[in-house]
Every structure is written in C-alpha cells, then in structure tokens.
C-alpha cells in the first residue's frame, strides 16, 4: 500500500506516473508499455470528488460537465470515447514512443461486477490488490510472444501489470 498525497484525479495521474512510477515499460521494441491500474475504493473516490453513484445508468459515465472531467481536460489529459465510467483510461498521446496512461477501476460504480467477482469490492484494499494480482498472474494470457536473445526460445510477456493499491 502506498500513501498518496493527491487530492484531485489529475494530480493522482501525475503522481502515479512521475513519483510512484507505477506501470511497466514494454518488454520488446514492438510491444506496448503496461499501464498502471488504480483501483478506487468508495473512500478514495469521494476524496477525489467522484460521486457515490453514476447518475447516467444507461451510458455509465460522468457527464462532460462534471468537475472531475473538467479538471482532467483542463490539465491537458484526455479520456477515451467511453468517458469516465467504472473502467476509465486517462492518457496523453505518446511522446517519444513512451505512453502516458493510467487505467482506473471505480469500485462503487460496479467495476468489479458481483456476478463475476463476488464480494471482492467489499474486501479490505490490500485483499483486493491480492485478488487482482492473483487474477493477473493466473488468468490473463500474454499479448505477444517474442524470441529471446540470439533467437533463443520463445519468451512471453505478461498481459497485465498490477500496481499496489493506494491508501485513501
């Protein structure tokens, strides 16, 4: 668990990428960087100014005029076309081949659906991190395979990197 001083979502993104240095670089020149996944508990979401529930139950995202969305765009970060919902991606276009992207899972908005994850979203944050880490190592398959040094045996890159949870 990491203590995070950020009081806004853009500040959290900056802290995750610059200070905490979460995520992982690509394993192969033709691969992709691994974006950090930040899981927001209800307490953390409230601290960052996110509502307890999404009002737009059909599109499952914050409206464009919500203060958090405006903070993101004001600080030159972008959201994917899906906007800011239970699973969100905040990014800046790649510069020099290096991605700047953080993925968010907002637990109070149903990011971990109880039909698949049971009561995981009600567990202690450290236990949620453990559950997601186990999922990442056992279930997610590699995105690509590449030959090792001197065209040796095939080696696989992990499909996902799980970052430590942040204390609220």
C-alpha positions in Angstrom: 0.0 0.0 0.0 1.2 3.5 -0.9 0.4 6.8 0.7 -0.8 9.2 -2.0 -0.9 13.0 -1.4 -3.1 13.7 -4.5 -6.3 15.5 -3.8 -7.6 15.5 -7.4 -7.7 12.9 -10.2 -5.2 14.8 -12.5 -2.8 15.1 -9.5 -3.3 11.3 -8.9 -2.4 10.6 -12.5 0.7 12.7 -12.3 1.7 11.1 -9.0 1.2 7.6 -10.3 3.3 8.1 -13.4 6.0 10.5 -12.2 6.6 9.9 -8.5 5.3 6.4 -7.8 6.5 5.2 -11.2 3.8 2.6 -11.4 3.3 0.6 -14.6 6.0 -1.1 -16.6 7.9 -0.4 -19.8 7.4 -2.6 -22.9 9.2 -5.9 -22.8 10.0 -5.8 -26.6 10.5 -3.0 -29.0 7.3 -3.8 -30.9 5.4 -4.3 -27.7 3.3 -1.9 -25.6 4.0 -0.2 -22.3 1.9 -1.7 -19.4 -0.4 1.0 -17.9 -0.9 1.1 -14.2 -4.3 0.1 -12.9 -5.5 2.2 -10.0 -8.5 0.7 -8.1 -10.5 3.4 -6.3 -12.5 2.4 -3.2 -15.5 4.4 -2.2 -13.4 6.5 0.2 -10.8 7.2 -2.4 -13.4 8.1 -5.0 -15.1 10.5 -2.6 -11.7 12.1 -1.7 -11.1 12.8 -5.4 -14.6 14.4 -5.9 -16.3 11.5 -7.6 -20.0 10.9 -6.9 -21.1 7.8 -4.9 -23.2 6.6 -7.8 -23.3 7.3 -11.5 -26.5 9.2 -12.4 -26.3 8.1 -16.1 -27.1 4.4 -15.7 -27.5 4.0 -19.4 -24.1 5.2 -20.6 -22.4 4.5 -17.3 -20.2 7.6 -17.3 -19.8 11.0 -15.8 -21.3 13.9 -17.8 -18.8 16.0 -19.7 -19.7 19.0 -17.4 -18.8 17.2 -14.2 -16.0 18.9 -12.3 -13.6 15.9 -12.4 -14.0 15.6 -16.2 -13.3 19.3 -16.5 -10.2 19.0 -14.2 -8.9 16.2 -16.5 -9.4 18.2 -19.7 -8.1 21.5 -18.2 -4.8 19.8 -17.3 -4.4 18.5 -20.9 -5.2 14.9 -20.0 -7.7 13.0 -22.2 -10.3 10.4 -21.8 -11.2 7.7 -24.2 -14.5 8.0 -26.1 -16.1 6.0 -23.3 -15.6 8.9 -20.9 -15.1 8.4 -17.2 -17.0 5.4 -16.1 -16.4 2.3 -13.9 -13.4 1.4 -16.0 -11.7 4.6 -17.3 -8.5 5.4 -19.1 -6.8 8.8 -18.6 -4.0 9.5 -21.1 -1.8 11.9 -23.1 -0.7 11.0 -26.6 2.6 9.1 -26.7 5.7 11.2 -26.9 9.0 9.6 -28.0 7.4 6.2 -28.1 6.5 6.4 -24.4 2.9 6.1 -23.3 1.4 8.2 -20.5 -1.7 6.4 -19.4 -3.4 5.3 -16.2 -6.4 3.0 -16.0 -9.0 3.3 -13.2 -11.4 0.8 -11.8 -14.0 2.6 -9.6 -15.4 0.1 -7.2 -18.5 1.9 -6.0 -19.6 2.2 -9.7 -19.5 -1.6 -10.2 -16.1 -2.0 -11.8 -15.9 -5.5 -10.3 -19.3 -6.9 -11.1 -20.6 -9.2 -8.3 -21.7 -11.8 -10.9 -18.0 -12.4 -11.7 -16.1 -11.1 -8.7 -18.5 -11.9 -5.8 -17.9 -9.6 -2.9 -14.4 -8.6 -3.9 -15.3 -4.9 -4.0 -16.2 -5.1 -0.2 -12.9 -6.6 0.8 -10.1 -4.7 2.5 -8.0 -2.8 -0.1 -4.9 -5.0 0.4 -7.0 -8.1 -0.1 -8.5 -6.6 -3.3 -4.9 -5.9 -4.6 -4.0 -9.6 -3.8 -7.1 -10.9 -5.6 -6.4 -8.8 -8.7 -2.7 -9.8 -8.6 -3.7 -13.5 -8.5 -6.1 -12.9 -11.4 -3.4 -11.2 -13.4 -0.8 -14.0 -12.9 -3.2 -16.9 -13.4 -5.8 -15.9 -15.9 -4.6 -13.2 -18.2 -2.7 -14.5 -21.1 0.3 -12.9 -22.8 -0.4 -10.3 -25.5 2.5 -11.4 -27.6 5.4 -13.8 -27.9 8.9 -12.8 -28.9 12.3 -14.6 -29.4 14.8 -14.1 -26.7 18.5 -13.1 -27.1 20.2 -14.6 -30.2 16.8 -16.0 -31.4 16.7 -18.4 -28.5 13.5 -20.0 -27.1 10.2 -18.1 -27.2 9.5 -16.0 -24.1 6.2 -14.4 -23.2 5.4 -11.0 -21.9 2.8 -10.6 -19.2 -0.7 -9.5 -20.2 -1.1 -7.1 -17.3 0.9 -5.4 -14.6 -1.0 -4.9 -11.3 0.1 -1.9 -9.2 -0.1 -1.6 -5.4 -3.3 -0.1 -4.1 -3.3 3.4 -2.8 -4.3 4.3 0.7 -7.4 6.6 0.7 
